Amino acid sequence: MIRIIGQDGAVAGEINEEQFAFIREQFEEESPTDTSYYVDEPTLALLEESGADTGLIAILRAAVAPEADGEVRWQRD
């Protein structure tokens, strides 16, 4: 499992390998060691339109709450 860590440093939830592969395809990584993504409401809408499951969207949304945008990090168990 992969932990999604919000901008406040708290774990927003865990995603599986399939969900992780989906977001890695959708987001631009600055380097091979990059472990963060910028997420905002337009990005979440685009992910939904691209077929993201509701669980993944809920975790990403929780990770950027309450501002609705910000850096989200991931960490493997």
Protein Blocks (a to p, Z undefined) as FASTA:
>chain_A
ZZdddfkopafbdcdfklmmmmmmmpccfbfklcbdcddfklmmmmmmnopafklmmmmm
mmmpcnlpacdddddZZ
